[in-house]
Amino acid sequence: MTGGTSNVQGSIAEHFSLVSGGPFFKALRRMGLFEPRPNIKRVIAWWLLTWLPILAFSIGEGTAWGNKVKIPLLYDFSIYGRFFVALPLLIAAEVVIDPFLRRVVSLFNSSGLIREEDLPAYHAVLLRIVRLRDSAVMELLLALVACVPFFLLFADYQWVSSQVSTWHGTTSAGLSPAGWWFVFVGSPVLRFLTLRWLWRYALWIYLLRRVSGLNLNLLPTHPDRLGGLGSVLFAQQQFGILATAVGSVLAGQFGNEIAHFGETLSAMRAPTAAFIVISVVLVLLPLTVFSLKLFEARRDGLVRYSLVGRGVTAAFDLKWARPGGSPPGSMIGTDDPSSLIDYASSFDVIRDTQVILMSKRAVIYIASLAAAPFALVWLFATPLERAIAEILKRLL
């Protein structure tokens, strides 16, 4: 590999981004709607396209508030979950997740985790991911899938309640103008942003799988007790924000069930718990591709340090503990005890090295993000004094 080629590929690793690419990204950048920080302009732009027309149509029909329909627009909690929580989170996720992924990609490239002879293969994988990220065909496919009005495939009026009249229509009159805008504009936008993130996540999993197949230089004595892959776990758990976004949509629907259809909080516990568990599994499961490498690093470390440890401890025992050895008083000021303690500590680190790339803190972090929208529903549906009592009971 020539020096020029090496520099180009190294530059790809140093400037890698999972979100800055593709026709959609380029269009946003031309319109000034993409910046490497939380961009309120893009959120407002999407609201103008999705939420504002729905609001205008509903006001014109008299279904934004009042008693004309059972569920007016401003009392529809699922709309808030979709457009005021999930939509901003899907946009904010880009500036939350991407910097962590970029640091991991750079870490693989320059820290020695990937051996020098494997760097060309690593750079080739990055090039392939960049091409897939920038694929116009894939983004067109995602857009087409997002724009399919699923209610035409599964039910005559998926978005119209069969129990009560709502702002988006009735079973007798069909969809209202606001309902049609929701079906053909608002929902497709949200689905496209969600599908685009699923595609990016698939690319990231592909990268992790290919990296795990290389001859990694894992350090069993690394203090993170993950062979030096702790940064990968820390970056991976940032995908939990996507669970918050998806959970907001579900939580909004649960809010409607409780507020308008008489459901109880207890009926929501099982699906809520299932969603939280599934979210944790989907975020952390891809990291199991490193389990075999971690197992091998731990096993080899224990073997190597056990062999050397016998020599170290035998020499210490012969010098200080055997009859005729050095007087105990002369041990003060020598390096032998501290060296033995340091070696024993290193052995303890190897023994405690995990073969599954996860931690209790990561599980709690992701679970908390997934549970956050449902906690808001619980607060909404629980009387204030009871909510305070429940919180104090768990804290105390």
N, C-alpha and C positions, 0 to 999 in steps of 0.2 A: 504494500500500500504506500503510495507516494505521500510526501509531506503535505502537498496541497489537498489531496483527497482526505487525509486525516484531519486537517484543519477544518474542512467543510463539514465533515461528519461530526466532529467535536462541537462545531458551532450549532448544529441541529440539536444536539443534546443540551447545550447550555441555554438555548432559546426556545425549547420545546413548549408548546401550549396545546392543551386539548380542546380549547374553545375558540382560539383566534384563527379561524380558517373556514373556508366554505363559502358558497355564493350568498347565503343568508347573512353571514358575518360581514362580508364585503359590502352588501347592500346597506346594512345598518351603519357601517363606518362611513360610507358616502353620505348618508343622511345625518351624520353627526350624532348617532344614537348609541355608539359603542365607545366606552372609555374604560381604562384599566382600574376602575374604582366604582363603588356603588353609584349607579346612574339613574337618578330620579327622572331624567328626561325620557328615558326609554319606558319606564313604568307608566308615566303620564301618557305617553304616546299609545301604549297598549290599552290603557283605560279609555282614551278617546275613541279607539277603534272598537272595543268590546263592550264596555260598560255604559258609556254615555249614550249611544243610540238606543240601547235597551231601556235606559232611564227615560229618554225623550219619548219613545213609543209608548211606554207605560203611563207617563204623565198625560199624553194625548188621549189615551183610552180610559183614563181614570182608574188604572189598576196599580199605580205606584204606591198608593196608600188608600185608606178608607175601607168601606164595606162592600164595594162592588163585587169583589171576589174574596174567597176565603183566605187566600194567601197573597197579599199584595207584595210587590217587588221588594219594598223596603223592610218587609218582615220575613223575607226568604233567606234563611241563614246559609243555605247552600251557595247562594250567589256570593255572599261575603267570603265564604271559605275558598271559592274558586278565584275570584278576581281581586280580592283585597288581601289575601294571605298567600295562596298558592302561586298566583302569577308573579307578584313581587319576589317571592322566595326563589322561584325558578330563574329569575334574572339575577338576583343577588348571589345565587350559588356559583355563578361564573367567577366572581371576584373573591369568593370565599374558598372554593375548592382548588382552582387552577394554580395559585401560587404554591400550595403544598405539593401538588403533583409535579410542578416544575422543579422544585427543590429535590424531590426524590429522583427524578430523571437525571438531574445534575449529579446527585450523590452517587448513583450507580456508575456514572461516567468517570468521575474523578477521585473517588474515595478508595479505590482498590477492591471494592466489593465484587466487581466484575474484573476478572484477570485481563491483562494486557492482550493476550492472544484471542480473547473473546469479544473485545470491543468492536471489531468490524461487524460481527454478527449482531451485536446490540444496536449499532448504528443503522444497520439494514432494517431491523425491526422498526425503529423509530421512523425511518423514511417511509416504510409501508403504512404505518399508522397515520402519518401526515397526509399521505395520498388518500387514504380512506376517509380521513377527517374532511378533506377538501373536495370529496366526490360530489359533483353536481347531481349525478344519477341517484345517489343515496338520499340526498336532501329532497329531491323531487319525489322519490318514493315515499319518504316520511310525510311530505306535505299531502300527497294523494291519500295516504292512509288516514291522516288527520282530518281531511276534508270529507271523508265518507260519512254521510248522515246515517249513523248506525241504527237509528229508530226505523229506517226503511227496511233494514235487514232483519231485525228481531221483533219489532212490534209496530203496529200502526201508529201509535202515538206514545213513543217512549218518554217524551218530555212532558206529557200531559197527565196529571194525576187522575186516576179513575175514581178517587174518593171525593175530592173537593175541587172547586174551581180555583185557578191560580192566574197570576199575571201573564203566564206564557200560553194560556188557552184553557179550553174546557173539552171534555170528551164529546160534547154535542157539536160545538162550533169549530173544533180543531185548534191549530196553533194560531196565536195572535201575531201581529207584525213583530212585536217584541220577542215572541217565541221563535219565529222564523230567524230573526237576527241571531238569537242565542244559538240556534241549531247550526246555522250555516256560517257564522262568523265567530262568535264568542267561544263556543266550545272547540271548533277546529284550531283556533289560535292556542288555546291551553293544551290541547292534545299534541299539537306540533312541538311546542316547547318541551313537553314531557317526553315525547318520543325521541326528540333530539338529544335529550340528556340520557335516555336509555341507550342510544347508539354510542354516545361518548363513553358511557360506563362499560359497554361491551368492548370498546377499543382499549380501555384501560385494563380490563381483565385479560384481554389478549396479550397486552404488554407484560403483565405480571406472569402469565403462564410461560411466555417465551423466556423471560429473564430467569425464571425458576429452573428452566432446562439447561442453563449455562453452568459452567463449573465455578460456582460462586466461592469467593474467599470469605466465608463466614468465620467470625472469631468467637469461639465458645467462651472466652473469658471477658467478652464485652459486658460492661456494667448494666446494659439494658436487659440482660438475660434473654435476649432474643437474637443473639449472634450478630448484632449490629444492624438488625432490620427494624429497630424501634421506630425510626422515622417513617418507614413504610406504613406501619400500623397507625401512627399519628395522622398521616395523610389520608389513609383509607377511611378513618372514622369521620372525616369531614363530609363524606357522602351522606351522612345522617340528615343533613339539611333537606335532602330530597325526600326523605321519609316524612319530614315535617310538612313539606308541600303537598304530597299525596294525602297525608293524614288530614290536612285541612279540608280537603274536598269531602272526605268521608265524615269528618267531624261536623261539617256543615249540614250534611244529610241527616246525621244523628240528631242535630239540633232541631231540624224540622220535624223529625219523628216525635221528639219529646214535646215541642211547643205546639204542634198543630194536630198530631194524631194520637196523643195520649200515651205514648210509649214511656216506659220508666227507665231510670238510669241502670237498674240492674239488668235489663234486657240488653244493654249495650256493652256490658262488661266482657262477655266472651269474645265478640268480634273485635273489641278494642285490644284485649290481651293478645288475640291471635295476630292482629296487625303489628303490634309492637314486637312480638317474637319473630315474625316473618321479616320485619325490617332489620332487626339485629342480625339474623341469619344471612340475609341477602347482602348486607354490607361486609360482614366479616368472613363469610364462607370462601370468597375468592382467595383469601390469604392462605388457605390450607394448601395451596400449590407449593408453598415453601416448607411444608411439614417434613417431607422426606429429607431435604437438605439440612434442616435444623436437627433432625434426629441423627443424621450421619455426623454432623459437626459435634454434637454433644457426645456421641459414642466415641468418636476418635479422640476428642479432647480428654475424656475420662481415661481412656487407655494410655495416652501419652503422658498425662500428668500423674497417673498412678505409677508408671514406671519411673519417671524422674523423681516423683515424691518419695519413693522408697529410698532412693539414694540420698536425697536431702535429709530425710528424717533419720536414716541410719547414721549418717555422718554426725548429725546433731546429737543423737543418742550416745554415740561412741565418745564424743568429745566431752559432753557435759553430764551424762547420767550413768555411764559405766564406772565400775570401780577403777580407780587409777586415772580417771579423766580429770579435766581441769577443775580447779576448786570453784564451787558455785559463786563465791564472791567475785571472781574475775569475770563473770558473765556480764556484770554491769559495764555499760559503755561499749560493748561489742555489738556487731550487726547480726549475729547469729539468731537471737530470738525473734527480732523483727522480720528477718528474712523468712524464717519458718512460718511466722504468722501470716505474712503476705502470701506465701505459697499456699498455705491452707485456705486463705480467703479466696484465692483464685480457683482452687479446687471446688470450694463451695459454690462459687458463681457458675462453674460448669455444670455442677450437679443440679443447680436450680434453673438452668436454661430450659425454656419451654420449647416443646416441639410443635406447638400450635401457636401461630402468630396472632395472639389476642391477649387482652388483659381485662381484669374486672373493671377498671376505669373506663376502658373503651366501650364495654358492654353497657355500663351505666350511662355513658355519654350519649350513645346512639339511642338507647331506650328512652332517655329523657327527651330527646328531640322528637322521636316518634310519638311520645305520649303527650307532648305539649298541647296540640290542638284539642285533644280529648279532655285535657284538664280544664281548658276554657269552657267546654260544654258542661263539665261537672260544676264549675263555679256558677255558670249561668242558670243551671237547673236546680241548684241547691240553695235553700234559704241562707241568707248571710250569716245569721247566728249559728246555724248548724255547720256551715262551711268553716267558720272560724274555730268552732269547737273541734271539728275533725282534724284541722291542721294543727292546732295546739296539742291534741291527743297524740299525734304522730311525732311531733317535735319533742314533747315532754314524756 
